[in-house]
Amino acid sequence: MPHVRSIWNGAISFGLVSIPIKVVNATESHSISFRQIHLDDGGRIRYRKFCELEDREVTTGEIGKAYEDADGTLIPITDEDLAALPIPTARTIEIVAFVPAERIDPLQMDTAYYLAANGVPATKPYVLLREALKRSQKVAVAKFALRGRERLGMLRVVDDVIAMHGLLWPDEIRSTQEVAPDATVTVRDKELDLADALMDTLGEVELTELHDDYREAVEELVAAKASGELPAAPPAGERAGGKVLDLMAALEKSVRAAKVSRGEETGEETGARTGGAAEVTPLPSRRSARTAPKEVGGKKSTSTAKKTAPKKTAAKSTAKSTGQAAGKTTATKSTAKKTAAKKTTAKKATGKKTAAKKATPRGRASA
């Protein structure tokens, strides 16, 4: 790995097997960093290192390290003092055990590193350890020293490389007693069911598809200000507040929103939310509304349908047949007088037919 700079050289101690390795960082930060400036004139703010006794700025070569005692006394500690300590892990990653991966609490995981075989002789034992980890489906717990202190680590296989996660010591993990919520709060089964439905609806995600939206927004902001443009206004969106007024309503709304975003909203689900199956009542078309009903009492209902047509339709047809063109109002009035007797007869006939329809079951012909 010549293009990646190693931060530590040593060896993996695997029983009596020693594997020379180089340690490189497995992660990199893409965060956008900012400089501090003087608001009045935009001047860069820099931090200088001063000696309190001499009241002057000192160079890096003049700076060492010391341990501050409880009474404030500073005890100088040199790199030579640390290098002389009898620590077997000074240049060795010493494997102490192999355990199932679930035994490692994710809270302990810290910085990740890749371990590369250092030289051709290291290739065979490196591959041996890698394949042994794969076949056992376990991880190796190791101790190593880095940056002046001994640390705990976990070795596992990533693709064809042995990776090492720095682990915090167990006594560095704080207790959860003061953080846990009130134990008297109870959750109903219906609330758990909705939470399960929301989890199922959200489903899984490919972690490789996730990206840093905030970093992209900052990059666009910097580019816009650098070109003298106004930053784009953020899109208006609904953000969750700090209070949950109705937990059930919030869960139901979350489930619906997740289904809509995934295109899973269906008519059946909509009906279920309204208390039952969704029913659709078709409206009669104009053609079906004008279709003549079945014969009742030996008389065709076609003539009745014509007689019971709306007033405007009857007025227009009568005006055309008599040839009167004196205007819509006059034609309607004269037609209304001539057809008054016909309408009375049509109403009676329609009433008889309606009664006959009610007495006759649907789908069976009348006697």
Secondary structure as the mmCIF struct_conf table of DSSP 4:
data_model
#
loop_
_struct_conf.conf_type_id
_struct_conf.id
_struct_conf.beg_label_comp_id
_struct_conf.beg_label_asym_id
_struct_conf.beg_label_seq_id
_struct_conf.end_label_comp_id
_struct_conf.end_label_asym_id
_struct_conf.end_label_seq_id
TURN_TY1_P TURN_TY1_P1 PRO A 2 HIS A 3
BEND BEND1 VAL A 4 VAL A 4
BEND BEND2 ILE A 7 ILE A 7
STRN STRN1 TRP A 8 PHE A 14
TURN_TY1_P TURN_TY1_P2 GLY A 15 LEU A 16
STRN STRN2 VAL A 17 ASN A 25
BEND BEND3 ALA A 26 ALA A 26
HELX_LH_PP_P HELX_LH_PP_P1 SER A 31 SER A 33
STRN STRN3 ILE A 37 ILE A 37
TURN_TY1_P TURN_TY1_P3 LEU A 39 ASP A 41
HELX_LH_PP_P HELX_LH_PP_P2 GLY A 43 GLY A 43
STRN STRN4 ARG A 44 ARG A 44
HELX_LH_PP_P HELX_LH_PP_P3 ILE A 45 ILE A 45
STRN STRN5 PHE A 50 CYS A 51
TURN_TY1_P TURN_TY1_P4 GLU A 52 ASP A 55
STRN STRN6 ARG A 56 GLU A 57
HELX_RH_3T_P HELX_RH_3T_P1 THR A 60 GLU A 62
STRN STRN7 LYS A 65 GLU A 68
HELX_LH_PP_P HELX_LH_PP_P4 ASP A 69 ASP A 69
TURN_TY1_P TURN_TY1_P5 ALA A 70 ASP A 71
BEND BEND4 GLY A 72 GLY A 72
STRN STRN8 LEU A 74 ILE A 77
HELX_RH_AL_P HELX_RH_AL_P1 ASP A 79 ALA A 83
TURN_TY1_P TURN_TY1_P6 ALA A 84 ALA A 84
BEND BEND5 LEU A 85 LEU A 85
TURN_TY1_P TURN_TY1_P7 PRO A 88 THR A 89
BEND BEND6 ALA A 90 ARG A 91
STRN STRN9 THR A 92 PRO A 100
HELX_RH_3T_P HELX_RH_3T_P2 ALA A 101 ARG A 103
BEND BEND7 ILE A 104 ILE A 104
HELX_RH_3T_P HELX_RH_3T_P3 PRO A 106 GLN A 108
STRN STRN10 MET A 109 ALA A 117
BEND BEND8 GLY A 119 GLY A 119
HELX_RH_3T_P HELX_RH_3T_P4 VAL A 120 ALA A 122
HELX_RH_AL_P HELX_RH_AL_P2 THR A 123 SER A 136
TURN_TY1_P TURN_TY1_P8 GLN A 137 GLN A 137
STRN STRN11 LYS A 138 LEU A 146
TURN_TY1_P TURN_TY1_P9 ARG A 147 GLY A 148
STRN STRN12 ARG A 149 VAL A 158
TURN_TY1_P TURN_TY1_P10 ASP A 159 ASP A 160
STRN STRN13 VAL A 161 LEU A 167
HELX_RH_3T_P HELX_RH_3T_P5 PRO A 170 GLU A 172
BEND BEND9 ILE A 173 ILE A 173
HELX_LH_PP_P HELX_LH_PP_P5 ARG A 174 SER A 175
BEND BEND10 THR A 176 THR A 176
TURN_TY1_P TURN_TY1_P11 GLN A 177 VAL A 179
BEND BEND11 ALA A 180 ALA A 180
TURN_TY1_P TURN_TY1_P12 ALA A 183 THR A 184
HELX_RH_AL_P HELX_RH_AL_P3 ASP A 189 LEU A 202
HELX_RH_3T_P HELX_RH_3T_P6 LEU A 207 GLU A 209
HELX_RH_AL_P HELX_RH_AL_P4 ASP A 213 ALA A 226
TURN_TY1_P TURN_TY1_P13 SER A 227 GLY A 228
HELX_LH_PP_P HELX_LH_PP_P6 GLU A 229 ALA A 236
BEND BEND12 GLY A 242 GLY A 242
BEND BEND13 LEU A 245 LEU A 245
HELX_RH_AL_P HELX_RH_AL_P5 LEU A 247 SER A 261
TURN_TY1_P TURN_TY1_P14 ARG A 262 GLY A 263
HELX_RH_AL_P HELX_RH_AL_P6 GLY A 267 ARG A 273
TURN_TY1_P TURN_TY1_P15 THR A 274 GLY A 275
BEND BEND14 GLY A 276 GLY A 276
HELX_LH_PP_P HELX_LH_PP_P7 PRO A 282 SER A 285
HELX_RH_AL_P HELX_RH_AL_P7 ARG A 286 ARG A 290
BEND BEND15 THR A 291 THR A 291
STRN STRN14 VAL A 296 VAL A 296
TURN_TY1_P TURN_TY1_P16 GLY A 297 GLY A 298
STRN STRN15 LYS A 299 LYS A 299
BEND BEND16 SER A 301 SER A 301
HELX_RH_AL_P HELX_RH_AL_P8 THR A 302 LYS A 307
TURN_TY1_P TURN_TY1_P17 THR A 308 THR A 308
BEND BEND17 ALA A 309 ALA A 309
HELX_RH_AL_P HELX_RH_AL_P9 LYS A 311 THR A 322
TURN_TY1_P TURN_TY1_P18 GLY A 323 GLY A 323
BEND BEND18 ALA A 326 ALA A 326
HELX_RH_AL_P HELX_RH_AL_P10 LYS A 328 LYS A 338
TURN_TY1_P TURN_TY1_P19 THR A 339 THR A 339
HELX_RH_AL_P HELX_RH_AL_P11 ALA A 340 ALA A 359
BEND BEND19 THR A 360 THR A 360
HELX_LH_PP_P HELX_LH_PP_P8 PRO A 361 PRO A 361
TURN_TY1_P TURN_TY1_P20 ARG A 362 GLY A 363
BEND BEND20 ARG A 364 ARG A 364
#
